[in-house]
Amino acid sequence: MKFAYVILHYNTYEITCKSVDSILKIKDNTSSIIVVDNCSDNKSGELLIDRYKHNDDIDVIINKKNEGFAIGNNIGYYNAKYQKK
């Protein structure tokens, strides 16, 4: 069974990077990290995509609108459950 970490992101590039980098230190090869950008208005979602584009264990999803906390997390959950990796 695969395990996924879901991080909801909004305008906090440095904090999100610290969170992802901390998880990378402890995760194993059967887990993945999903960052859901909740339509950050400072383009930090795109910066996250660029920073982690070479890591196949990290997916960054950018919402077209801010869906709120619960829906943002659900988007990450569904991506983790149905991803094709």
C-alpha positions as CSV (number, residue, x, y, z in Angstrom):
1,M,0.0,0.0,0.0
2,K,1.3,3.4,-0.9
3,F,1.3,6.3,1.5
4,A,0.9,10.0,0.5
5,Y,1.6,13.2,2.3
6,V,-0.8,16.0,1.3
7,I,0.3,19.6,1.9
8,L,-2.2,22.4,1.3
9,H,-0.3,25.5,0.1
10,Y,-1.3,29.2,-0.1
11,N,1.3,32.0,-0.6
12,T,3.9,30.5,1.8
13,Y,6.7,29.3,-0.5
14,E,9.4,29.0,2.1
15,I,7.3,27.2,4.7
16,T,6.0,24.8,2.1
17,C,9.6,24.1,0.9
18,K,10.7,23.4,4.5
19,S,7.8,21.0,5.0
20,V,8.5,19.1,1.7
21,D,12.2,19.0,2.4
22,S,11.6,17.7,5.9
23,I,9.3,14.9,4.6
24,L,11.9,14.0,2.0
25,K,14.4,13.3,4.8
26,I,12.1,10.7,6.4
27,K,9.9,9.2,3.6
28,D,10.5,5.8,2.0
29,N,10.3,4.7,-1.6
30,T,6.6,3.7,-1.3
31,S,5.3,7.2,-0.4
32,S,4.7,10.4,-2.3
33,I,4.1,14.0,-1.6
34,I,1.3,16.0,-3.0
35,V,1.3,19.8,-2.7
36,V,-2.0,21.5,-3.5
37,D,-1.7,25.2,-4.3
38,N,-5.0,26.8,-3.4
39,C,-4.7,29.5,-6.1
40,S,-1.9,31.5,-4.5
41,D,-1.9,35.0,-5.9
42,N,1.9,35.4,-5.6
43,K,2.7,32.7,-8.1
44,S,4.4,30.5,-5.5
45,G,2.7,27.4,-6.8
46,E,4.6,27.8,-10.1
47,L,7.8,28.2,-8.1
48,L,7.1,24.9,-6.3
49,I,6.5,23.2,-9.6
50,D,9.9,24.5,-10.9
51,R,11.7,23.5,-7.6
52,Y,10.4,19.9,-7.5
53,K,10.0,19.2,-11.2
54,H,12.8,16.6,-11.2
55,N,11.4,14.6,-8.3
56,D,8.9,12.0,-9.5
57,D,7.7,11.5,-5.9
58,I,6.3,15.1,-5.7
59,D,3.2,16.3,-7.5
60,V,2.2,20.0,-7.3
61,I,-1.4,20.7,-8.2
62,I,-2.5,24.3,-8.8
63,N,-6.2,25.0,-8.3
64,K,-7.8,27.6,-10.6
65,K,-9.6,29.1,-7.6
66,N,-9.2,29.0,-3.8
67,E,-11.4,26.1,-2.9
68,G,-10.9,26.4,0.9
69,F,-9.2,24.1,3.4
70,A,-11.4,21.0,3.1
71,I,-11.9,20.9,-0.6
72,G,-8.2,21.7,-1.1
73,N,-7.2,18.7,1.0
74,N,-9.8,16.5,-0.8
75,I,-8.2,17.4,-4.1
76,G,-4.9,16.2,-2.7
77,Y,-6.5,13.0,-1.3
78,Y,-8.2,12.1,-4.7
79,N,-4.9,12.8,-6.5
80,A,-3.1,10.4,-4.1
81,K,-5.8,7.7,-4.3
82,Y,-6.1,7.7,-8.1
83,Q,-2.6,8.7,-9.3
84,K,-1.1,6.4,-11.9
85,K,2.3,6.0,-10.4
